[in-house]
Each structure stands twice: as structure tokens, then as C-alpha cells.
């Protein structure tokens, strides 16, 4: 049944992707009624209000949405206001507590990747939304890349045979708050949650998570085990890793997941995602372009797919969620619980392995009851 409008709120401004989520819902115009917002309490107070910081993100949200009510405590907000949907983007370590509070109020919710700071916290979130029968959407920017959707289609069509390896490495990055006109000092960065392990910061959760989600989606099976390594090479103002890698064993293949906050260049345009099969290789070049290589040792692609796009009626997480609530349209698999829980299990095993120095088994929800 079509609902005239949805009462929307925002909790947490730690992750700068809150800005894109807000913008997606703004595109729906009168379909959205912006009610109130609240930030979460950081471990340490921010020293900067420059672009990307939580203070900037809050101010920007107020500017673009015209929200008038700002609460200091989100629990008070949930007691006093009524919502249909809440965007929440606090530090990773607070995803579970916020999601459970929203679920108890029977509010549908959307957050930004990764699902949580740990698998046990992700399991708490999953149980809460199932008990209270509400929707939890975990958004991934990669979900809205037409080239990645095309790669999945080609795999299913058998274009490169049976896939046996997936390799993910993030695009060049010098870490959060280190790009464009941000010009934030090391001292200021160290006070932000990204660089604090207790808050769920670090390059592994920030970037290896993409590969965990995509490999689980592409292989269409749960992973078995993982070997992880992480280190802080260039970001000593924080206590988290700025580089990490996880090698993941699936029943019929493997994935290599790399996350880096200290890469100036990956050394070429063909970067990000590669999928290896028994009959060829797929390289995702950009959000709308991918190459297929099927000739042995060829540097020239056999097929080029460019100018790819998604249907306009469902090309954002906001549209997908609203269409799901109103029309029963399925959520994209990478937004829904199953794949996100499995992705968190991969990340958790990688973290455990980085500490134990051994391959760790990948647990499922029955291990965390």
C-alpha cells in the first residue's frame, strides 16, 4: 500500500556517508517529512569542523533538510518523536545499540557499511529487527555501481566459467579526512572515531568490508576460514591499522581482500575488483565500465561494457527501501541481512586471525547466541 509520506529522522553523524544517504532521501521530495536528529556521544571530542567531520556532517544535514529539532540524546528523541524510517551513521561500535533502540520502537532503519564493529554485534542487530519485524538496510556504495551488477550477471551467465578467485582492493586512499580540501591535522584526525580502535575504526572494517560483501554475493556461499594481517604503517596518531589484508577460503574458491589508507596510486586504471574464472577474467574499471578477458595472456579485453546504468526507478537505497515497503520489491541482496551477517563473519575471522597468526574458522549466527 502506498504511503503518502514517511517521517524520517537521523541518528549519528560520525560517518560522512550520512551525507549521501540524506541526499538520496532528499531526492524523494514531498515523500519525506524530516522530523528530528541527534548525534551520538564520541569517545573524544572533535577538534575540527572541516568537511567530513561529525560536526560538519550535522550542520550540513540541518542546512539541506531544514530539520528544526536537534536532540542531545537519541533515546530522548525516540521517546518524544514518531518515525517511519531513521538513517543512522554513528561510529561502527554504536551501530548495535542504535539499531536495537530503533527496533524496539518498531522503526525501519538504514545505515552505512559495514553492518557493525563485530559479528556478535551484527547478530544482536539481526535478532532485534526480526523480533520487532522491522527492516534494516545496510547500504554499500558498490551496490549502486552498474558495472558490479553487470559483473554478477555475467558470472551467472557463465561468461568466464566457474569463478575461483575474487580480488578486491580499494581505490587510492590516504585515509578518512585526508582528501580534497579537508586539510585536517594529524592531531585532529586522531580525535575522530576513524582512528580509534574502541570506536570500531581502522582500514580493515572500512575497506576490506567491501570485498567481504562482494565475494559472499558472487560466490553465493558462506566462507569457511580466513587469514588476516593488519598494521599501522603511516598513521601513528591513531591506534588502528591503516593497512589490512584478508585471504578468505570459500568451499570452491578464495578471495583476497585488501584495504589501505596509505595508497597514493594503485598503478593503473584497472583497479578495485577482479573476478577470475575457469574461462576468463572480469575487471571492473569504473562504476559504469568493465572488461572481460578470455584470450590467454592477452592485454586487450575480449569484451568491453561501458556506459552501463541502473534503472532510474530503483537506483538508490532510498528508492529501493521505499519500493520495498510500498510494493514489496525485494531489497538488493547486498543490502539485506543474510549477506551482511556473512560479510561481518568474514571480517571478524580476519580480525581474530590478525591476532592469533593462524587461519580462523568463520562462525555463523549459531556461534553467538
N, C-alpha and C positions, 0 to 999 in steps of 0.2 A: 504494500500500500504506500502510495506516495505521500510523503510528509511535506507540508508547506515550507517549513524552515527548521533548522537544527540549532539548539542553544549550545554554543561552543565556549570552552574555556581552555586556558593554557597553564600548565604547571611545570616549572623548571626552565631555566634559560642558560644552563651550563653548556649545552651542545649547540654550536652555531647553526646546525641543520634545522633547529627550530624555526629559523627564518624562512627556509624553503617550504617547510610544512605549513606554516602560517600563510605563505603566498599561495600555495595550492588551494587552500580553503577560501582565500580571498577571491580567487577566480570564480567561485560559485555564486558570488554576488549576494542577492537577497535570500538565497537558500540558507545562508549562515547568519545567525544572530550572535554577535560577540558579547559575552556576558562579563567575565572577570578573569583575573590571572593571579598567579602567585609564584614566587621563586622558592627554591629550597635553600636551606642554610649550608653554605660551603664550609669545608674543613678550615680553610684560611680565607680571610677577607681579600677580595680582589684589589689590586693596586692600580689597575688600568681600566679605562672605559673605552678603549680603542676598539675598532671593528673586530667582531668575533668573540669578545669577552661577554660574560653574562650580563653585566650592566648595560653594555651596548645592545645586546640582543633584546633585553627587556624594554629599553627605551624605543628601539625600532618597532617592536610589536605594538606598543602603545600608540606610536605615531601612525602606523598603517591600518590598524584595526579600529582605532578610536575607542578602545576599551576604557571605561571610566573607573571601574572598581579594581583596585590592586590590594591584595591581602598579603600580610607578612607571613601568615601561616596557612598552608594549603588545606589543612584539616578544618580550620575555621571556615574557609571558603566553601568547602564541600558541605558543611553543615548549614550554611546560610543561603547557598545558591543552588539552582537546579540546572543540570546539564544533560544534554543528549550525547555529546562527544567531548572528550578532553584530549588535547595534544599534550604529551609530557616528554620533556627533554632535559631532565636533571643529569647529574653525573651518573655514570653507569652503576655505581654502588647503591644508588637510591631508586633504581627502576622498580625493584621488587616491592619496596614499601609503598611507593606511589600507586603502582598497579593494583595492589591488594586493597588500598583505600578506595580507589575508584570502583573496583569490582563490588565491594560491599555496598556502594551506593548505586549499583546497577547502571554504571555509566560505560558506554562504549569508549574505546581509547585507541590512540595511535602514538607510537614512539619511534625513535630513530635507532638504527642498528648500533651495536649488537643488542640482542634481547636483554642482557643483564651483564653483571660483572662475573657471575659464576653460574655453573649449571644448576646448583641447588637453588639459587635464587630464581633462575628461569623456571624451574619446576614449581616453585611456590606461586609464581605468576600464572602458570598454566592451570594449576589446580583452582586458583581463585576465580579465574574467568569461566571455568567450566562449572564450578559450584553455583555461581551467580548468573550464569547464562548471559554473558556479555561478550562482545568482540574485542579482541586485542590484535591490532595490526602492528607489525614490526616493519618499518619502511627501510628499503635498500635503494639507494640511487641507481644501482645497477639494474634493478627491476625495470626501470623505465628507459633503458638503452635498447633500441630496436635491434642493434647488432647482436646483443646477447640473446634476445628472444629468437632471432634467426638462427643463431648457433644451435640452440636447443632443438629447433625444428629440423635442422639438417642432421643432427645426431639421430633423432627419432626416425628420419627417413633413410638412415643407413648410408649417408653420403660419404662418411670416412670409415665405414665398417664399425667394428666393435671398439669403443673407446677404452683405453688402458691407462692413460695419464692425463691429468689436468694440471696446468701450471698457472698460478696467479701471482702477480707482483703489482703492487700499486704504482700509479703514475709517479713521476718525480715529486718528492715532498721533502721539505725541510722541517716538518713538524707543525702541529697546530699553532696558530697565531704567529706564523713566520712567513707569511706571503703577502704579496701586493703592497698595500700601503699601511700594513699593521704596525711595523716598526716598534715592536714591544721588546723591552729589555729582558735579559735572562732572569733578573730578579722578579720582574712582573710575571713572566711565564711560570716560574717556579711556584707562584702563589695560586695558579689556576689548576683546576682538578685534573686536567690532561696529564700533568707531570707528577701526579701523586698516586702512589700505588693503592693507598687506603680508599681512594675515591673511584678506583677502577680505571685508572689511566693507563697509558702505555701503547706502544705501536702494535703489539700483538692483538689486543682487543680492537684497536682502531682499524687496522688494515688486514690482518690475517683473517678477520671475520668474513670479509667478502669472499675469499676463496673457500672458506668452510661452508658457507651457504651455497655457493655456486657448484662446488664439487658434489655436495649432497644432492642437489637438484639434478645435475647432469647424470650422475651415476644411478640415481633412483634407488639407492640402497643405503643402509646405515654403514658407517665406517666401523672398523674393528679395533684399530690401535693407532697411536700417533707417537712420533718422536719430535720433541721440541727443543729449541735453543733460543735464548734471548740475551741481549746485552745492551748496556748503555755506553755507546762509544763517544758521542759528541754532545750529550745533553746533561751534563753533570750537575746542573742546577735543579734537577728533579731526581726522584728515586725510582723511576720506571725505566724500562728498556726503550731505546729508540730504534732498535732493530730486532727482528724476530723471524724465525722460520719454523714451520711445522711440516713434517713429512707424514702423510696420512695414508694408512693402508685400508683399502676397501676390499670386499670379497673378490672382486675381479679387476682391480686396478689400484692406482695410487694417485695422490695429489700432493703437489709441492706448493706450499703457501708461504709467501714472503711479504713482510711488512716493514717499511723503512721510513724513518723520519730524518734521514740524513743523505738523501739521494738528490744530487743536482740534475742528473740526466740518466736515463736508462740506456742511453747509447743508440737511439733509433726510434722510429715512429711505431714499429710493430712491438707494442708492449702492453702489459696488462693481463691478458688472458690468452692462453694457448690450449688447445684440446687435441690430443694425439690419439689416432685410431689405427686400426689394422690396415686401412686403405688410404690414409691421408691425414692431414693436419688442418685444423681451423685456427686462424689467428684473428682475434678481434682487434681491429686497428683503431676504431673510434666508436662513438655512440651510434653512428649510422653506417659504418663500413666494416666489412670483414672479408678476409681472403681464405680460399680453400686451396691447399696444395696437394696434388695427387700424383705428380711425377717424381720419381726418385731423385733426391738431392737437388731438385730444381729451386732456383731463387725467384722464379717467376710464378705467380699464382695461376692455378688452373682455372679458377673462377673468382670473379670479383663481385661482391654485392655491396653497392653503395647507394646513398640516398634513401636508406631504409627509414621507415617511420611506423609509429603505432597509431591505431585508430583514435581519433580525437575524443571520442565519447568515453574512453577509458584509459587515457594516457597519463594519469596522475594518481597518487594514492588516495587523494580526496575523492576523486570521481569513482574509483574502484570501491571505496568504503561505502559511499552513499548509494551506489548502484547495488551493492550487496545488501544493504539494509532495506532498500525500497523494492528491488526487483529480484532479489535472491541470486544475483550474479555472483559466481564464486570469487573469492579473493584469489589473487595470484598466489600460486603455491609458495613462493618465497616470502610472502607476507604473513602466512598463516602459521599456526602453532607447530605442526609436526616438523617441518624443515628447520624452523628456528630453534627448537629444542635440540635437534640432532646437530645443528651447527654449533650450539653452545657446548654440547658434549665433546665435540672435536676440540674446541678451544680450551676447555677445561683439561682435557687429556694432554694437550700441548703444554699447558702451564705446569701441570704435575710432572711431566717428563723433563721440562727445563730445570726442575729442582732435583729430581731423582737421578737424572742422567741415563734413564732407561726408557725403552718403549713402554707406554702406558696403555692399558685397555680403555676403550671408550665406553663409558657407562650409559645406561638409559635411565628413564624416569623411575624404574623399579628399584634402582640403587639408592634413591634419595626420597625415602618415604617418611 
